[in-house]
Amino acid sequence: MLSNIQTLVQATDGRYASDAELLFFQSYLSSVSTRLRAYQKIQGAEQQIIAQVMAKLKAQKPDTFLIAGQDMTAKWQRDTLWVLRYSATALLLDDPERFKDNLLTWFQTIMRAFGAQESCKLTYTAMQAVIAQYLNPEELKLFLPILELSRVTLGEAV
């Protein structure tokens, strides 16, 4: 939404926007209650979501959080919670572009430096399954593409 507004402001400098240029407002307004409801559900269940994703990962691959013999569970929890919160904000604002530009691209560099792409891929694949327990189909339709963006951006090898 914010990216669309910024683009609109730049494109219409000194003139009125056309009806076609304003369509994204209608789309956003028609989904804002669903977005707000999903955001609040994620906010209220964030600790359970993170715990379930962690349990799922440990069941799949018990050594997921061990890197060079060091337990990285606390770091994984902090980073995953951070991405979940920013993902929820991207959902609320309908702005996955800003989310990718402002967080994921920067975070991708860090994950690649530590060779954590596989962990990210597993994390955001598991999160897509876990989040389905908390959101209804309409909310999921809006949120899953954001989680997929996280999985692809952070989990893809160079």
Secondary structure as UniProt FT lines:
FT   HELIX           2..11
FT   TURN            12..14
FT   HELIX           20..22
FT   HELIX           23..60
FT   TURN            62..65
FT   STRAND          66..67
FT   TURN            68..69
FT   STRAND          70..71
FT   HELIX           73..93
FT   HELIX           96..99
FT   HELIX           100..104
FT   HELIX           105..113
FT   TURN            114..115
FT   HELIX           117..131
FT   TURN            132..134
FT   HELIX           137..155
//
